[in-house]
Amino acid sequence: MAELRGGIDLGGTKIQAGIVDPGGEVVGEARHPTPTEGGPEDVAAAMATALREAAEDAGVEPDALIGIGVGSPGDADEKTGAVSSARNLPGWEGSFPLAENLQEALGTEVKIGNDVQVATEAEFELGAGKEFESLIGVFWGTGVGGGLVLAGKPWLGRGAAGEIGHVVVKRGGAKCPCGREGCLEAYAGRKAMEAEARSRHEDGEKTDLLKLMEKHDKPRLTSGIWERALDHEDKLAEELIERAVEALGTGIASAINLLDVEAVILGGGLGIRFGERLMEPLTQEMEKHLFVNERPPAVRVASLGDLGGAIGASLLVSR
Amino acid sequence: MAELRGGIDLGGTKIQAGIVDPGGEVVGEARHPTPTEGGPEDVAAAMATALREAAEDAGVEPDALIGIGVGSPGDADEKTGAVSSARNLPGWEGSFPLAENLQEALGTEVKIGNDVQVATEAEFELGAGKEFESLIGVFWGTGVGGGLVLAGKPWLGRGAAGEIGHVVVKRGGAKCPCGREGCLEAYAGRKAMEAEARSRHEDGEKTDLLKLMEKHDKPRLTSGIWERALDHEDKLAEELIERAVEALGTGIASAINLLDVEAVILGGGLGIRFGERLMEPLTQEMEKHLFVNERPPAVRVASLGDLGGAIGASLLVSR
């Protein structure tokens, strides 16, 4: 039972906790929806609950873990353990001492890192990116996040590298949840896609998306709802997914033209659910804009699945 | 006189040769226009002539140089010394053994590198980028090229990194000389700008650009002609330069969102000529799209000027 680490992946939709052994295997796990109301304290409380349940699943006490890593959205400061500007979380515009709060609640050391960066590193170390030396992780979910590994090492820049969701795909284009115009996320982020679907529905376009959401008792258009709508050949869902794939292909091609990495790892809720299904249109869109189009990068779906973020977060502990 | 290196910067408009001492100082130089007709042999002959004149200017025989470096557009293979797909040069779609050809003509070892990558490294080692650890070089000229230095080292990816000119700024946008749509270069490259100016002139828009070109006996719209047209408040020139600056700001912001480097070094014929004059609108456009806009990167005009490419090329010799 020695040497177990905890990992918590804090997403815009769900909190995934895992207990990870030294070989990278998940020996206990739990999942909670991310609170949609309240503030950072409520989110932290839900995170502590998820971690306790995962520990119970693994048959270990939280304070017996050698440490817990957290992959967080927003601006996660590895040194202070504070998280600020987590826009996709309720009431989290300011700074909140997340590591300190969880450390008190769970009784072991807590380290904080950027959610997509740790998930990228997990795929690089243990998942779909194992065979490559350089890659970009693209996490297609509530927002569109990214992480970079160059020559075998994470590239963080001045701390905020990898924001592929805010690579501009269309100057003067759609409004992004970040407030800017034409970002990849403005077309492909689930939050932006839901806003577009609601707005077009209000303007009279026919769609079953919102009916399906109510029928399945979901508070928002989850990736499962989008999938059902595609299975029903819902025209608006098809159109918005196609629009998202076009934007993803364009933004990823821009990143490859700039970085020329070996591989693209596609993760996130929508990426994992739709990666294989949409691989062909996605790579076609990408290749339209690749400058060296005779040797496109490998494109792989994240293989650690929903647990990649929590596994990656647990890797923070050994640092 | 010992330890002198030659450097040749092969551009779409001009060939700049320099003789460089071990401290990075240029002790002899010469410049020739790049042939607009013929093929690679003609271009190589003009390069050899320029280098011989620079050597004469420095009072040294070409075969007494410890080596000559060449910064070339297109796909420059450092290992074989061949250059292929140099689209901005006449008749140079295929592969040509440039190093071998020049070595025979000049009697000393010749090394080949990518023009913008060597110019970026020159600025990093000796120029405007000296104080930074990570930067992107943006070379705004006939095309728009780029080079990366990350954590003090060149980042080449699989050999073709840094193509910021083919980062997409507008999906479905203007046709680029590379054949794709919406690339930064489609709006900001001098070749694309000239094509747009000619097309709008043919459609009846008023402009003095072409008159100025004829008056000053230039075969194309050089950066000097663009500057004169701006000085004359030529509306079309103003509009096309503004459009270029918007595209540059957008593409550079996308690169910063992805890489979060410390600095942007703006070089190239148009970049050096207009960098200071257009710094304010350029940084304003950039900041519209920066994800972490409270700490924008430093933006500096290349300080080695027109000689940066030749100096950077000469640095290839010591490798």
Interface residues (C-beta under 8 A of the other chain):
Chain A: S134 G146 L148 L150 A151 W155 L156 G157 R158 G159 A160 A161 G162 E163 I164 H166 V167 V168 V169 K170 R171 G172 G173 C178 R180 E181 G182 C183 E246 A247 T250 G251 A253 S254 A255 N257 L258 L259 D260 V261 E262 K288 H289 F291 V292 R295
Chain B: S134 G146 L148 L150 A151 W155 L156 G157 R158 G159 A160 A161 G162 E163 I164 H166 V167 V168 V169 K170 R171 G172 G173 C178 R180 E181 G182 C183 E246 A247 T250 G251 A253 S254 A255 N257 L258 L259 D260 V261 E262 K288 H289 F291 V292 R295
